[in-house]
Amino acid sequence: MTTDANESPITSPLLPWLAEFNFPGADSTVASRIQEVERFALVAAIEEINHLLALVFNLPKDAPPAPFIDKMRNEFRKSDPEFPGYGNDREMEVLAGMMMYSIMTTSRLNAAMCALSIVAASVSGVRSLNLPCDLVAEATCVLEQLSETGSQRPDLTKVALGKEMIVPPPALATLDLEVEAVRKCLTAIITSTQATLTKMAQRTDKALTDVDRFLRQQDEELQILWWFIGRRSHYFNRDMDRIPPSAHPFVFAIDLAQYISILPGPSSISALISRSGLSDNKPQTLTTLLSEVDAEFLQPMVAGMAISPVSHPLHFAIDRQLEQKTGDGWKQAWSNRTKLPETLELTPHAFTLQLYRERLLLKPVRA
C-alpha cells in the first residue's frame, strides 16, 4: 500500500484519483499533481489534518482558513505555475483526499492520526464522501494494520552485525611500510570502522525504540485488561455497578482512552466494548442517548477540550446540549454545522466506539 519514493507517477496508486479531470498536457500535469501531493504529505503538520478533513467531507461551515488554502495552492504552483487560484473546488476536494491517503501510507505517527481522524469524522459511515477512492475503508484498513503491527514483538535478530565488516585495505597485505602507505591504511581502517559502528548503532537504536514502543503498548493493553476485569471506572473512581447503564458509553470512552498513549490503540477495543454489554442491537437516536445521562458524566467529555465539529461531532453535540441545559433545540444548529442528521441513530456499541475514537483525537499522544 505504501508508495515507493522512486515509483513513477504513472504507476502510482494515486493515479486513478485524477481520472475525472481533463488536464491540458494530461500526463505532465497529472505527474506534477501527484508529486506535490506526496511532497505535501511528507511535511504536513498534524493540525493540518483537520483542514483536509473539512475539504474531503465538504463542510463549508468549517472550511479551512485562507492561509491553509493558499499554502495548498502554492504547493501545486511549484510544478504548475498555471494552477488555478480559485474556481477549482472539486479538484481541491480530490487533492485533499489524495493528501490524506498519502499521509496514511507514508508517515508512522501521522498515519495513525490521519486514519483515526477520517474514521471518526465519518461517524460509522453516516457522513458520506464524494471521492474516487473509499477513503474511510482505506483508513479502517490502516488502523487495523497499525494495531496488529504494534502488537507484534520486534525482531531483535536484525541488530546483529550482518554483512557490515571492518575490511582492511588491500595495500595492508603488501607489508609496504612506507610512512605514507601506512597512513593511508590506517585512515582506511578508521573510516571503515566508523561506518560499520554507525550502522550498528543505528540498528541498535531502532531496535531499542521498537522494543520500548512494544513494551509500552503491552503495558497499556494489560492495564485495559485489568480495568475490564475489575469493572471499576478509573476516572470516576467508582464501580461500574454504581454507574447508570445509560452513562456506560461515556464512562467507557473516557476510561479506555486514558490508557492509550500510542495511536491507534489495540485492535481488541471493539471486542471489549461488546463484551461489556454494549451491543450492536437496538439503535437509539443521539438525542435519546444524551438526554438519559446526567451532566456529571457529560461534563468531563468536553471540559477544557478544543472540540472540532469536523472530527469530534459527538463531543460537539454534548457541548451544545450542555450549553442549552434543557430541551433539544440544539439539534438543528448542530445538524447544520456538522452535516449529520438530527435523527442520527447509533447502536450502543457504535456510539461508544465513536466516542472513544474522538477521545483519542482530543488527547496528546506519543510516537
C-alpha angles and dihedrals in degrees: 000000000000115000114238111236090224094046117121112249088232089068096036117125085233092066097088090055091072098045094106094060124085101209121185106248087016101194097048093042093049090047092051092048092053092045092054093043091055092044092050092047092056093057101031114130120231092242089058092063091078090055090052089048091056089053098047094044089044097231104165095180088063097035115161115267118266094252090059093048089048090050091052093049092047091053091058092044089063090077099018114040088184094062106135121256091209143351098062100093093143092054091048089052092052093043090052089053090050090051092052091048090050093048089053092053101041109037129060103204096026090046091063094043092047095047092046091050092052094049092045093048091052092059096212091322096304091120107067130215130211100207134127089242130049094246094178092055090048090050091049090053091049091052091050092048093047092049092049093044092050090055094054118101111245116253104241093183086084089070091071120110091256119176096338108106135169099248118195114225116259092242090067090069092062092064087225102170097190108136094235092048091050090050092052092048093050091047091051092049092049092048092049091047093050093049092049094047091047092055091047091049092050092051092046092049091051091047092051090048091051092047092049091050092046093050093047091051091048089051090051092051091048092052090049090051092052089047089053094047094045094046092208125131110239094197097047094033096224139105116270088238087067093053118083112250090236089064096049096094091055094044093046091050093051095044098043094047090050090065095051121088097149116066135260093017128220121322090233094075094093091051092048091053090052092046089052090064099261099126138183091248131102107019115218132199118257089241092057093046092053098039093058095058128083119239092245088072095040100047096065089055093067108018110123093353126136095225122195122201086213103057102014103043096150093048086049089054091050090051092050093049093049090051092053093041095192135043130009101269088122092072100081095049090045091050093048091050098045100032088231120130120262086228093055109161126197134171116241089254095050091044093052094045091049092050090048093052092048089048091055090053090053096057131069114256137200127230 
